[in-house]
Amino acid sequence: MLIVQKYGGTSVGTIERIQNVAKRCVDAAAKGHNIAVVVSAMSGETNRLLKLTAQIQDDPNDREVDVIVSTGEQVSVGLLALAIRKLGGKARSFLGHQVKILTDSTFSRARIVSIDAEPVKAAFAAGEIAVIAGFQGVDEGGSITTLGRGGSDTTGVAIAAALGADACEIYTDVDGVYTTDPNVVPDARKIDRISYEEMLELASLGAKVLQIRSVELGMKYGVPIHVRSSFSDVPGTWVVPEEKEMEQVVVSGVTVAKDEAKITVEDLPDVPGVAAKLLSALADGAIVVDMILQNQSWDGTTDMTFTVPLGDRKRAVEILKGQVPELVGKDGERISWDDDVCKVSIVGVGMRSHAGVAKRMFTVLASENINIQLISTSEIKISVVVAKKYAELALRALHAGFGLHLPPSERGTL
């Protein structure tokens, strides 16, 4: 078998942990498998490097920032390759430009364009374990790029796709994907198998186990992803194409995203093109707008409310003031915002074939006296914006309300 293993920062956070990873790699290779290992920087290293750059300038999207933060992975791949060799294995380390992982030129959040898998195949032919730096690549001009937070997950799945691997094992500090955050809800259950679609929704809605683009790549290229712990040998969660049994589970998980902000623009002209003007300005500024609500008023005006990532709220307001002053007012007097909100979501492919999901969700929240400010739905998810102070209460209430603490076979029907 050809297996790609990806280890996160906590898994390689110390020399002892790097040695443990090396043993896993050597053991897997001893079974006759070809092994490619994708490694993150040691725990805390990327943050340390970003703090250094912030002392000089505050733009994290600068080319030179990528040059600096990518060095964390260079250290970890070298150390892991040495540790594998010390155990009697053969290993060769690769940086992003040596594989080569070609990306676009969007520094700090580049997207992968292509991967040249031949250097890795050459390492296999030589009986070596390929140890590959996650999180980094190179653009057409030769500049070092990074893939954004969690980008090593994306590297791992992309390498697996390029090699046609049998599986991509994502090793982390948790032993799988849970019905919700077990730190908040102690009786959360580990999910054995989950569809790409569900995992994509959970990742985009606040679950931190997998990076969104890694799931997208897995779904596009059909790469089975196994999320498991680097500190134990217990089976984790498989992320796979949708299976018929999955439809029997109405709700698979509950998430909360606290890094949200709500922006409202009031008294807009109720005419065609207004929404396009507002949202185009934000899109041109690379700000992702999520939930959108528009309300018509009796006097011929309309209000528009939408959410953006909390870290982008200040810049979003500045963009609106600078680019569409005719709509938001000269000094932005029609704009208001709220940074004390969160997005709570339920996800499940079973929603396609079961009625009454929204009814139960809203009833549960009402029973806890939690007011809903915005609602967004798709075939397999329902998201609501509520006050941030209710985040954990909403999570616990919905988890219990949909019986997610029980085995799937015991949850009953709506």
Number of C-alpha atoms within 10 A of each C-alpha: 13 18 20 27 26 28 26 22 23 18 24 26 17 14 14 12 17 24 20 19 24 25 18 16 23 22 13 16 21 11 9 10 16 22 25 31 27 30 31 32 28 23 16 12 17 20 13 13 17 16 13 14 18 13 8 8 11 11 10 14 15 15 17 15 22 24 16 15 24 26 17 24 26 21 15 27 28 18 19 27 25 20 23 25 17 13 12 11 20 20 27 22 25 21 22 24 20 17 21 19 24 24 27 19 21 16 23 25 19 22 22 22 13 14 20 16 18 13 14 25 16 12 20 20 11 12 16 23 27 26 29 32 32 34 30 32 31 24 22 11 8 12 17 25 34 30 26 19 13 20 23 30 31 28 29 29 31 25 27 28 23 14 19 16 19 16 21 28 26 27 27 21 16 16 22 23 29 22 23 28 23 14 8 12 18 11 18 22 21 17 19 15 19 20 19 24 20 25 27 22 22 28 19 17 22 18 23 15 23 23 20 21 22 23 29 18 19 25 21 11 15 19 24 22 27 23 24 23 21 23 15 12 10 10 13 24 21 22 27 21 17 15 12 9 8 18 17 18 19 25 26 29 29 29 28 24 19 21 17 21 22 25 19 18 22 21 20 20 16 16 10 8 9 16 14 10 14 18 16 15 17 21 12 10 13 11 19 15 16 12 18 16 14 14 13 14 13 7 9 11 14 18 17 19 19 18 25 21 19 19 13 17 20 12 14 23 17 13 18 23 20 15 15 17 15 12 20 21 17 12 10 18 12 17 19 13 16 14 19 15 22 23 26 26 26 31 26 26 24 21 23 14 11 15 13 10 19 15 10 15 20 15 15 19 20 13 9 12 11 18 14 15 14 17 16 15 13 11 12 19 25 19 23 20 25 21 17 20 13 17 20 16 16 25 23 18 17 25 25 16 15 23 16 23 19 15 11 17 8 10 15 12 12 11
